[in-house]
C-alpha cells in the first residue's frame, strides 16, 4: 500500500466543510490570479496575490497540523505507537523546505 493510503483520518462533517470552504476560497484566489495574468495586470499586483495564496495555504496546513497533533498523534501515543514521532519529524522537515 502506498504511503499516502495506509492511514486514514475520520473527520466530522463540520470539519470537512470548513476545510472544503477554505480550499474553495483558495481556488477562487488562484482563479483571480489567472484572470490577472490574462488581463496583463502589473507584476507587483499579481505577486501580492500569490503571497496571499501562500499565506492561505500555510494557514490551512497549520490548521490541519494542529488537528493532526491533537487527534491522530495523541491517539497513536496513547496506544504506545512511538513510530508516530518519526512520522512527525519527517513532516516537520517537509514543512521547513
C-alpha positions in Angstrom: 0.0 0.0 0.0 1.3 3.5 -0.8 2.5 5.9 1.9 -0.5 8.1 1.2 -3.1 5.4 1.6 -2.1 3.3 4.6 -3.7 5.5 7.2 -7.0 7.5 7.3 -8.3 10.3 9.5 -12.0 10.3 10.1 -13.2 13.9 10.1 -16.6 15.2 11.2 -18.8 16.6 8.6 -18.3 20.1 10.1 -14.5 19.8 9.9 -14.7 18.6 6.3 -17.0 21.5 5.5 -14.6 24.0 7.0 -11.6 22.6 5.1 -13.5 22.4 1.8 -14.7 26.0 2.3 -11.1 27.2 2.8 -10.0 25.2 -0.3 -12.7 26.8 -2.4 -11.6 30.3 -1.3 -8.0 29.4 -2.3 -9.3 28.1 -5.7 -11.0 31.5 -6.1 -7.8 33.3 -5.3 -5.9 31.2 -7.9 -8.7 31.8 -10.5 -8.3 35.6 -9.7 -4.6 35.4 -10.3 -5.2 33.6 -13.6 -7.5 36.4 -14.7 -4.9 39.0 -13.6 -2.3 37.3 -15.9 -4.8 37.2 -18.8 -5.6 40.8 -18.2 -1.9 41.8 -18.2 -2.1 43.1 -14.7 1.1 44.6 -13.3 3.5 42.1 -11.9 3.6 43.6 -8.4 -0.1 43.3 -8.1 0.0 39.6 -9.2 2.8 38.9 -6.7 0.8 40.3 -3.9 -2.0 37.9 -4.7 0.4 35.0 -5.0 1.7 35.8 -1.5 -1.9 35.9 -0.2 -2.5 32.4 -1.7 0.7 31.1 0.0 -0.5 32.5 3.3 -3.9 30.9 2.9 -2.3 27.6 2.1 0.0 27.8 5.1 -2.9 28.8 7.4 -4.8 25.7 6.1 -1.8 23.5 6.6 -1.3 24.8 10.2 -4.9 24.1 11.0 -4.8 20.5 9.7 -1.5 20.0 11.5 -3.0 21.2 14.8 -5.9 18.8 14.4 -3.4 16.1 13.5 -1.4 16.6 16.6 -4.3 16.8 19.0 -6.2 13.8 17.5 -4.1 11.4 15.4 -0.7 11.8 17.2 -2.2 11.9 20.6 -4.2 8.7 19.9 -1.1 6.9 18.5 1.0 7.9 21.5 -1.7 6.7 23.9 -1.7 3.4 22.1 2.1 3.2 22.5 2.9 3.8 18.9 6.0 5.9 19.2 6.8 5.5 15.5 4.4 8.4 15.1 7.3 10.6 16.3 9.4 9.6 13.2 6.4 10.5 11.1 6.2 13.9 12.7 9.9 14.5 12.3 9.6 13.7 8.6 6.5 16.0 8.4 8.3 18.9 10.0 11.3 18.5 7.7 8.9 18.9 4.7 7.3 22.0 6.3 10.7 23.6 6.6 11.8 23.0 3.0 
